[in-house]
Amino acid sequence: MTNQFDRRAFVKLGVAGFGAAAGMVRPVRAQPAQLGAAPAALLAAPPIDEVRIGYVGVGLQGSSHCRNLLRIDGARLVALCDVVEDKVARMQASVEDAGYPRPRAYVRGERDFERMCQEEDLDLVYTATPWRWHVPVCVAAMTNGKHAATEVPAAVTVDDCWQLVETAERTQKHCVMMENVNYGRAEMMVFNMVRQGLLGEIVHGECGYLHDLRSVKFEDANEGLWRRAHSVARNGNLYPTHGLGPVANCMEINRGDRFDYLVSMSSNARGLQEYAETHFPPDAPERGERYALGDVNVSLIRTANGRTIFLSHDTNLPRPYSRINLVQGTRGLFQGYPDRVYVEGRSAEHEWDRAEDYYDEYEHPLWREIGGSSRDAGHGGMDFLEDYRLIKCLREGRPTDMNVYDAAALSAVSELSERSVADGSRPQAFPDFTRGRWRSYPKLGIVSA
């Protein structure tokens, strides 16, 4: 019989979860009183010749990022932190096997990352922990003079999103959400198509995270120890950024446009309970659990410039994987799963073209130059490219591809969708984390290696 998930995580989520009942909804904070105008220019911190890194959470995804960092010039793993000492020891050995000094270990419990941030001479603290630790790790890093990078989502509440923005601005440190799908080959080609005007003016996008996670949520290890607790306590889009990140880039979110408001609704919750009834004996505690999370959540987002986005979350039902990845403009569109393109005047009328036929002309320069060498890394190479770009920006003193305002805007979808679901699908306004600077911040460029 498997153990139930971390009950401490469940108790904390009882406070953070907004979708369980409409009575739990409290006013969302539009802007902290102490924050004035956002900086006129995006942060470009002084260049760092060698980026000294402390990594928090070296399990499945964290160890994958650490292996990427060992292959990137100018990156050095100095310290490792995890609640499981064996995981740290394994990664220490991997670093030594790669020819680098053994990183120092921080394994004295859940909050030992705070000691690491205080004691170590680091440039960057990177976290791949359970979601509830993302904000505490990033805040500890920035308040101790380090840049911060976190796996997705950066936060699960709007208050925490504001805390990241406030801390980043006060400390003048980067706070980057590592959205790997922004660096997917197809996604980067679509971005290049959009920048070159092939699809015309972009008016609509469709995206989501459609991934059967039932076995993961009930696993007696790794994410199974904490992720299912979110399904018990919360009802909305719990994981919005994978599909939304690339569409937001194509729509110039925070760089000429911004998310204005959303409406959201969820289906009944059936999938996890039926899975438990099929896979666990009658006396197993899993059989008695009940879930707030609807099996399918659908949200509609409207931007300040009038663009529309369909965003879905579907992790509790049997299905093939998809992120949808549709970007539609006045001259054509791209749609994923399977990848295909239609361009008026170029494609046969009412017929899709294969996306593969567009790579020769529209392959993103970053994929053209180093994509081949990254394919053996996590998630088909996109993980390596996101790690490579972060280190390159820090070494060259450039603004990062994704900044704290992007991390906040994308992550805020979680609480706003929960609020909308709990309030009969009424519209929920996005805070403007840039405080109007979205009108003047420069567009994300077409970068190369």
Sequence and secondary structure as in RCSB ss.txt:
>XXXX:A:sequence
MTNQFDRRAFVKLGVAGFGAAAGMVRPVRAQPAQLGAAPAALLAAPPIDEVRIGYVGVGLQGSSHCRNLLRIDGA
RLVALCDVVEDKVARMQASVEDAGYPRPRAYVRGERDFERMCQEEDLDLVYTATPWRWHVPVCVAAMTNGKHAAT
EVPAAVTVDDCWQLVETAERTQKHCVMMENVNYGRAEMMVFNMVRQGLLGEIVHGECGYLHDLRSVKFEDANEGL
WRRAHSVARNGNLYPTHGLGPVANCMEINRGDRFDYLVSMSSNARGLQEYAETHFPPDAPERGERYALGDVNVSL
IRTANGRTIFLSHDTNLPRPYSRINLVQGTRGLFQGYPDRVYVEGRSAEHEWDRAEDYYDEYEHPLWREIGGSSR
DAGHGGMDFLEDYRLIKCLREGRPTDMNVYDAAALSAVSELSERSVADGSRPQAFPDFTRGRWRSYPKLGIVSA
>XXXX:A:secstr
      HHHHHHHHHH  SS GGG     SS TT  S  SS       SSEEEEEE  SHHHHHHHHHHTTSTTE
EEEEEE S HHHHHHHHHHHHHTTS   EEE SSTTHHHHHHHHS  SEEEE S GGGHHHHHHHHHHTT EEEE
 S S SSHHHHHHHHHHHHHHT  EEE  GGGG HHHHHHHHHHHTTTT SEEEEEEEEE   HHHHT SSGGGG
THHHHHHH  S S  HHHHHHHHHHTTBTTTB EEEEEEEE    HHHHHHHHHS TT GGGG    S SEEEEE
EEETTS EEEEEEE SS    B   EEEESSEEEETTTTEEEETTTS TT  EEGGGGHHHH  HHHHHHHHHHT
TSGGGGHHHHHHHHHHHHHHHT   SS HHHHHHHHTHHHHHHHHHHTTT  EE   TTTTGGGTS        
